[in-house]
Amino acid sequence: MPPSFPGKDDEVLVSGFILLFQRDTAPPDLPLAERMLERLAHRGPEGAALHRVGCAVLGFQHFETTPQDRGVRQPYIAGDLAIVLDGRLDARQELIARLGLPVKAEETFPDVQLLAMAYQRYGEGVAEHLLGDYAFAIFDATRKGVLFGRDPLGNRTLFYARSPHCFAAASEEQALFPLPFVSQDWNEGTIARFFALDGPRPGETFFAEISELPAAHVMWVERGGEQSRRYWHLPPVPTLRLPSDEAYAESFLERFGESVRDRLRSLGRPAVLMSGGLDSTSVAAVAAREGKEIVSISWVFEELTSCDERPFIDLVNERTGNRPIQIAGDDAWPLRDADSWPWNPNTPIDGLYRRLRERVYRRLQAEGCRTLLTGEFGDNLFPGGVDWLADLVEEGRLIEALRSLLWEFRVPERKVPLGAALLRLASALRNRILRADRVPGGIPDPPPRWLTPHAAALLPHGDDQERALRGKRRPVQHESNLGARATCAAAVETFHSSRFDLELRRPFRDPRLVAFLLDIPAHQLYRRGQTKYILRNAMRGILPEPVRRRRKKTSLFPLFRRGIMEEEIETLRRIVGDRNACWRRFVRAEWIEKDVWDLIRAGRDGPGIVVLWQCVCMERWRKGFSNHHPSSGGASK
């Protein structure tokens, strides 16, 4: 076995793994496996290890984040099994009980050992019995095959490439670059979807010869081939009915509390990234109820006062007793110090406020925090409120429906258009009369107007989009939680936060919560001008009232305007203005030069600003290949 590879002190990511499985009779290529694992060296502050067993070799980069995993080495060997697990198992007590283990196993058994025992009990059906953020590979020497699995929401990543003689998998795409049968040619379909502000199609990546195991899937690989299946399903139509708003709020809080509690299992003090909004303050407040010392970290603004949320942040910190840390944000604008902007070889996707987030991550690294809880993806849970009126009528709550409808007529500014709610009610009544399924229909959206004909032709046809959401009563809510765009966004920010010895954990991105919110009526998502109606009810008595009842969101657009429209305008022109820039193949240049620059000059927000940022990201990503890997051959243009 080769010696452990040292991790870089300034780039530490969550743990990761590689696996090479030889389909033919040749032995697995250990030097190739070493090169693959070296690509993940930034994930291994506690060292790395390779293990060969039969026709497979497994490698792991270690980063410990839970007390039970301290000192545990992977690959983990259990009889004829060799296992690598990237991630965290939740609801451990329930799993331990189902496996017939003593209660004290909760304190001593590492997650990978529980995974091994669960596989020995359930075989290929093991994923149905797991909860958490995870990706795993289990080589079974007896069956001469490998089982791969990924958590229901895809919070951990798993990529693979294959040839007739070899199957390889890894936690990141770049770890597959050393394979002789993998190039760095781009998948133009994924790039077209990127510029259409969508995520990759299930199973696809930005690279033509690298695939991704979709969320909620397992795959069995053996010499004769491979077979994958989806193991986690949600009903398309909500069916849960409870007797009162209070009952819904209580059920939500129970699940939300479990999600937060599971994510507080950590080495060192956990932290919460807290703005003054409803989602992150709810995470911080519920975390404080667990009795642990919580670090609450927030960015604040002295000059851009419209971005500052201290009046709400201070109220929550005073209520919870969490330890507050404030990060100055006035000069953390987009493209600041553009030449040293971090580069992710796996994807062009990046956030506008990278410098702002880096300041938070760097401070928490200095504080010794290894886990950071956020309120991210809270907004994803609650769309679908347009059905609120139809659901009240369907349940026979006609007086409440009438009262809420009269209230909506009196309010000039509504979060959910009243006309849309009335149309959905009419559609529901029509379908009830015709005894048809109440499923939204309509004409698929045309390609965005900023795409070139080449890019538009690469997008799925309308019938493909319609088929993907067919039968879903609230398709927007389904897509925002289970779609590729949300999964991809979660993985991207995890890459960046983890460069600072920090694991992101998102309580709102939990299968228990997603399943619950998709199964309740829409009047719990929106009622009488209140979005996130059930969350606001659940936080009564937990959050300060000004925070719980807050309706207006704070925007960081003034920070964007300071950076892109003032401080970095020449940097922006230099990056985007290149006549050979690859974005021009996908986005109409005349649209950027007229519509978007008009927005910039006027200081207004809009979709064009997002598309412009995508152009910046794509051009920086393209140039990054030649700057960071000059001998790799580069990506196709």
N, C-alpha and C positions, 0 to 999 in steps of 0.2 A: 504494500500500500504506500502511495507517495506521501510525503509530509504534508501537514496542513498548510494551506495558503494563508498568509496574513491578510487581514482586512486593512483597508485604508482608514486612517484615523479621522479624516474629514468627510468620509462618505460611507455611512453605515445604513444599510437598509434592513427591512425585515428579512427573516430567513428565506432561503430559496433552495431549489433543488434542480438537479438534472438527472436524466435516465437514458441510457442507451440499451436497446433490446435488439439482439442479433437474431434475425429471422432464419438465417441459414446455419450451417454447421461451423462457420468461422467463429473464433473467439471474439468477444467484444474488444474494441480498440481503446485501450486504456489511455494512451497519449491524447487521443481525440477527446475522451471524456475529461481529461485534465484541462484541456484548452477550453472546453465548454464551461467547466466549473470556474475557471479563472475569470470568465466574463461576468460572473456573479460575485466576484471577490468583495465588491462594495456592500454585499449583504451579510458578511460574516465577521463581525467583530470578535466573536468567540471561536474563530477558527473554522476550518473546513475538513471534510473527510470524504474519501471514496471507498466504495466496497464492491468487489466483484463477487457475484454468485451465479454460477452456471453461465447462461447465455446473456446475462445482464450485468450492467454496472450502474450503481446508483451513487450520486454525489450530493452533499448537503453543505450549505453555508449556515453557520449557527448564529442566531441572535435571540437571546433569552428575554422574554417579556412577562412570563407568569412564574409564580413561586414554584409550582410543581415541575416546571421544565428546567430549573436551575441544575446545571451539571449533567443533563441528559444528552447523550450523543446520538446523532443519526448519521447514516442509516441505522435504523433500529432493527435488530435481528430477533425474531421469535420463532424458533424451530425452522421450518422451511420457508418462512416469510422474511423478506427484507423490505422495510417500509421507510418512506420519507413523507413527512407531513409539514407543510408550510401553513401556519395559521393557528387557530385557537378553537377548541371545542367548548360550546356553551351547554347549559342545562346538564352539567356533569352529574349531579346527584341523581337525576332521573335515569341517565344512561347507566350509572353504576348499579342502581337498583335493578334495572332490567337484566344486567349481566350477572346478577346474584353475588356481587362483591360486597365486602364489609363496608360499613359507613366510613371508616377511617381512610378508605381508598381515596376519598375526595381530597384529603390533605396531602397524600403521598404519591398517587399514581399520575405520571405525566400523561398529557393528551395522546401522545403517540402510542403509549402502552394500551390505553383504552381503545384506540383505533384498532390495534392488533387483535385485542380480545373480541371486539365487535365483529371484525371480519371473520374470525374463527367461529363466531356464533351465526352470523347472518350471510356470510359469503358475498356474492355479487350484489346482494340487497342491502349492504351495510349502510349506504348513504341515506336510505330512508329512515335510519335510526339515529342520525347525527344532526346536530344543530351547531351553528357557529360560522366563522369565517375561515374557510379552509380550501386547500387543494392538496391532494395526496396521490401517491403512487405506491402500489403494493405488488411486489414481485412474488409470485407463488411458485416455488420451485417444483412442487408436486404436480401442479397443473401446467407448468411451463408457459406461463402467461403473466400479464400485468393488468391490474385493475387501476384505472385512473378515475378520480372523482373531483368534483368542484361544487362548492356550496350553492344553495338554491338561488342566491342573488348575484353570484359571481364576484364576491368581494375579494377573493384571491384569484390570481390568474394562473392559467395552465396552457402552454402552447406546445405544438408538436409539428414534426415534419417526418416524412417517411420515404423510403425507397423500397424496391423489391427485396432488399437484403437487410434493411435496418429500419427501426422505428426509434425516434428520439423525442424526448419531451423536456421542457424546462419551464421555470417560473417566469422568464422573460424571453422575448423574441431574440434579443441579441445573443443569448447563449446558444442559439441554434445556428448562428452565422458560420462557425468553424466547420460545419458539416459539408462534405464535398458535394452533396447533392442539393444544397441550398444556396441560392443567390440572394442578393439584396434588391432584386427587381421589385418595383412597386406594384401593388394591386390598384389599378386605375379606378376600378369600381368603388373601392373604399375611399379613395381620394375624392371622387365625385360626390359621394355621400357626405364626406367631411365638409366640402364647400356648400352642400345643401343643408348644413347644420344638423346632420343626422349621424348616427353611429354606424359602425360596420355591420354588414349582414351577419347573422348568427354563424359562427364558425370561421369567419374571415378576419384578416388583419390587414395592415398596410403593406404587407409583403406577399407577393404572388405565391410563394412556395412555403409559406408558414401558415398553419391553421391554428385555431383556438378551440379548445373544448368549451362549448357553451355552458353558461350557468345552468345549474340543476341537472347536469348530465353526468353519467358515468360511461366509461369506455373500457371494454375488455379487449386486450391485444394479445394475439398469439401468432405463431409462425404462419398459420394459414390465412391471417387477415385480422380485421378488427371490427367490432360492432359496438355502437353507442346507443344509448336510450335516455330519455328524459325520466327522471324518477320523482319529480315534484310537480304537482299540478294544482291549479286553483279553479274553482267553479267559475264559469263565465258570467253568471247572473247572481247578484247578492241574494242571500236567503236568510241571513240572521235577523231576527226581530226580537227586541227586548221591550219590556213594558214602559220604560220611561227614559228621559234624557239622562237622569241620574244613573240608571243602570248601565247605559252605554258608556258614560264617563268613567264609572267604576271599573268596567271591564277593560276599557282602554288603559287606565292607569295601572291596572294589574300587569298587563303585558308590557307597557312602557317601563315600569319599574323593573321587571325581569330583564329587559334588554339592557338598561343602564347598569344594573347590578352585575350582570355577566361581563360587561365591558370594563368594570372597575377591578377585575382580577388582574393584578399587575405587580411587577417589581417596582418599588419606589412609589413616589406620590403620583397619582393620576392628575391630569390637568384637563380643563375644559376651555375650549376657545369660545368666548362668549361675546356676542354683540349685545345690543339692546332689544333684539327681536324676540318673538315668541318662542321660536324653536330652540335656540341655543340656551336661552334663560331657563327653559323647561328642563333641559338636560342638566344644567348646573344645579337647579333647585332640587330635582329628584336625586341627583348624585349626593348632595349634601345630607339628605335624609338617611343615607346608609351609614353615617357615622364616621366616614373616613375624612382625612385632611385632603381637601381639594384645592388645587391651584386654579384660579380663574384668571385667564389672560385675555386682554382686549386691546384693540388698537384705538387710539384717541387722536383727535385733531384740534390743534390750537388755532390754526389759520382757516382751514376749510370747515367752518363751524357747522355747516349743513350736513357734514358727514359724521359729526361727533354724536355719540349716543350715551355719554356719561350720565345724564340724568336718570336713565333707565338702568344702566349698568350698576351705578352706585346703590340704587334701591335694592337690587337683587343681592349684591354682595353684603349689604347690611342685613338683609333678611336671612341669608344662608350662613354667614360667617366664613365663607370661603376666602382663601388668601388671594387678594387681588394683585395683578401685575398689569401695568399699562405700557403699551408700546406706541411711540410717536409715529404718526403715519403721514404727516403733511408732505414729506419729500420722498415717499415710497411710490412714485408714479410709474406707470408702464414704460418699459424700455429704458429705465434708468440704468446707466452703465451697461449698455446693450452688448458690448463686446465680451463681457464676463457673464452674460445671462446663461443660466444652466441649460444644458442640452441633453435631451432624452433620446437615445438612439432608437427607441422602440416605437415612437409615435410623434407626429408633429403637434399634437394637441397640447396646449399650454394655457395657463390662466393669465389674465390681464394684470393681476395684482401679485405677481410672483415675489417682488421685493417686499411687499407688505407681509406676505405669509412667511417668507424666509426670516424676517426679524422675529416673528413669533417663535418659529422653530428653533432659531439659534438661542434665544433666551431660555427656552425650556430645556434645551440641551445643556446649557450652563447650570440650570437648576437641578439637573439629574433626573428629570422626568423622562420616562420611556413610553408612556401612552398618553394620547391626546384624544379626548372625546369632543365631538363637534355636533352642531345642529344641522349639518348638511343633509340634504335629501328630505328634510321636513316638508318642503314645498311639494315634493314629488308625491307624497302620500295623500294629499287632500284635493286634487282636482276632481271634477265630476259633479260638483255642486249644482250644475245646471238642471239636474233631475230632482231637485229638492221638492218642488211643487207636485210633480207627478208621483213621487213616492208617498207624500202625505195623503194624497187623494187615494192612491192604491191601497193604503192601509186603513182607509175609512176615517181618517182624522180630518174631517171636512171643516170643522170649526177652526182648528189650528191652521189649516191651509188658507181659509178665508182671512183670518187675522193677519197671517204673515203676508198674504197677497196685498191687503190694504196697507200694511206697513211699507211694503216695497213701492207702492204707488206714491207714497208721500216722500220718498227719499230721492233726491235728484241724482246722486252719485252712487251707483251700485257696483259691487264687486262682481256679481253675476248678472248678465243682461236679463231683464225681465221678459223681453220678447222671446228670447231663447228658451226660458223656462216654460212659457206658455205654449210654445211650439212643441216642446217635449211632452207636455201634458196632453195636447191634442193628439200627438202620435201615440201615446200610451193608451188613450181612450179608444182610438181607432183600432189599434192592435187587439185590445180587449174584445171589442165587438167582433172583429174578424178572427179572433182566436189565433193571432199570429204572435211570433216571438217579438218581444219589445227590444229590438236591436237597432241602433242608429244605422241609417243608410246614407246614401248621397253619392255625389260624384267625387272621385279621388282628386286631391289637390294637384294642380299642374306643377311642373318643375319650377323652382324659383327663377325669377326673371333675370337674375344676375348670372346664371350659368351659361356657358357657351353651348352651342349645339352638341359638341363632342361630349361634354360632361352630362348634359341632359339625357343623351342616348345611353349613358352608362347606368342610369338609375333604374330601379325595378319598375316594371309597368304597373299601372294602377291596380290591375287585378291581383298582382302579387301583394301590394300593400293591403288591399281589402281582405285578402285571404288570411293574412297574418293576424288580423284583429276580428275576423268573422265570429259572431256569436258573443262578443264581449259587450256587455251592457254599457260599461263606461270605458270605452277604448282608450281615451286619453290617460285615464288613471292607470290602466293596465300598462300602457306603453311607457309612461314616465317612471314606473317602478321596475318593470321587467324587461324593458327594451334595451337594445345594445348601447344607446347613447348614455343611459345612466350607468350601466356597467363599466363602460369605457371611462367615463369621467371619474368614477371611484378609483380605478386603477391608476390613472394618471397622477392624481394628487397624492396618492400613497407613495408613488415613486419619489416625488420631490420631498415630502415631509420626512421620509425615511433616510434621506441623506444626512439628517441631523439626529440620528439615533432615536427616531421617534416613530411609533406605530400609531396610525390614525384608526380610530374606532368610532363608528357612526351608529348610535342607538336607533335612529329613525330608519336605518336600512337593516331591518331585522325581519326574517320571514314570518315571525309571529305577528308583528305589527302589520306587515303588508297584507297577509292573509285576512286579518281582522278588518282592516280598513276597506278592502275590496269586497267584504261580505256584509257590510252594514248599509242601510239606506242612505241616500244622498242628503236627506235633511239633517244628517249628523255631520256632513261636510260643510254645509252652508245653511244659514238661517238668519233672516232678518238683518241682512247686511254684514253678518259676521262670518268670515272665512274661518276654517279650522274650528268649527263650532264645538266639536267633541273635545278637542285639545283644550280650548278655553274653559270648558266646563270641568274638565279633569284637573286643571291647575287652580281651580278656585280654592283659596285658603293656603295654597303652596307658593304661588307667585304674588308679588305686590299687585294690587288692583290696577294701577296705571300701566303696568307692563302687560298684565293679563288682558286688559280691555283695549290695548293699543291696536290701531288699525292701519296707520300710515307707516310705510316702510322707509328706511333710510337708504339712499342711493350713494354709491361711491363715484358716480359720474363726474362730480367736480374734480376728483383726483385724476380721473382719466383725462378730463379736459386740460388740466394743468400739465400733464405729461405729454400726451399726444398732440395737443393743439398749441402748446406753448413751448415747453422745455425741449421736447424731442421731435419737433416737426421736421428738422433736417435729417435726423436719423431715420424717421419714418419714410421720407422721400427717397433716401439712399437705398433702403431695403426693398421697398415696394417698386421703386421707379426703374429697376433694372429691366431693360428691354428683353433680356433672355430669361427672366424669372419664370419658374415653372408654373406659377399660379395662373399665368395668362392662358394656359391650355384649358383651364377649367372655369375661369371667371372672365366675363367680358370686360376688357380693359377700359372701354368707353364708359361703362357703368361706374367703375371705380373712379375714373378721372372726372366724371361730372357729378353723379348723384352723391357719391360718398364725400368727395371734397366739398361739395355744397353743404353737407351736414357738418363737416368739420369747421368750415368757415362760419357757419351759423351757430356753432356750439350746441348742436342738438344731438340727442341720442336716437338710435334706431337700428334696425337689422343690418344696415349697411356698415355700421361701426364694427359689428361682430364679424362680418365677412372680411372687412379690411384687416382685422386682427388675424383671421385665419390665413390671409395672404402672407402676413408677416411671419406667422409660425411656419408655414410651409416653406418659405424661402430660407429661413434660418435652419430648418431641419435639413433641407437639401445641402446647404453649404456645410453643415455640421459633419456630414459623412466624409468630405474631403479634408476637413480640418482635424477631425478626431481619428479617422481611420484611413489615412492616405493610401495604405497598401491593400485596402479591402476591395478595391474595384469600384466602390461607389454604388449609388442607387441609380436606377434608370430614370430618365427624364421624361 
